[in-house]
Structure formats: C-alpha cells, structure tokens
Amino acid sequence: MASFKMKYPSIAHFGHKVSHAKNRTNRAFRRNLHTVTVMVEGKKQRMRVPTKVLRLMKKAGVTTHWQKPEAKD
C-alpha cells in the first residue's frame, strides 16, 4: 500500500452565525467527520477523519472503505 500521512488542522474555524435581522453571534465551523477502517501495522483500526482526509486516503488506497476497480486487460 502507498504511504500516507494524515495532516489536517486540529482546531475548527470560528465565525459568525448571521440571523435574518443581521444579528451576529459567534459559532464554530466543525469538521465533517466520518468513521473509517484503516489497516495500521497489519491490524484494522477504526478512525474518525474529516472528509478531505478521507478522499486522500481513498486515493492512496489506505482505507478499506473503498477500493479502486481493477483495470480490464
């Protein structure tokens, strides 16, 4: 399998919730986390990762969540 290093920000982004009357209150933009199964040192391990990292894991072939279809000869 291809090597893969997980790099994503550990804190969420902050901003404002804006009402119809344009009142602004603080809010946090949290990451969209998904549970995936990953092979780590020969053992299956469940992890919660953001969707952006999940896409990178799928491309690298690290996760068992989705496998690329085999090319036909």
Residue, then its C-alpha position, 0 to 999 in steps of 0.5 A: m500500500a502507498s504511504f500516507k500521512m494524515k495532516y489536517p488542522s486540529i482546531a475548527h474555524f470560528g465565525h459568525k452565525v448571521s440571523h435574518a435581522k443581521n444579528r451576529t453571534n459567534r459559532a464554530f465551523r466543525r469538521n465533517l467527520h466520518t468513521v473509517t477502517v484503516m489497516v495500521e501495522g497489519k491490524k484494522q483500526r477504526m478512525r474518525v477523519p474529516t472528509k478531505v482526509l478521507r478522499l486522500m486516503k481513498k486515493a492512496g488506497v489506505t482505507t478499506h472503505w473503498q477500493k479502486p476497480e481493477a483495470k480490464d486487460 
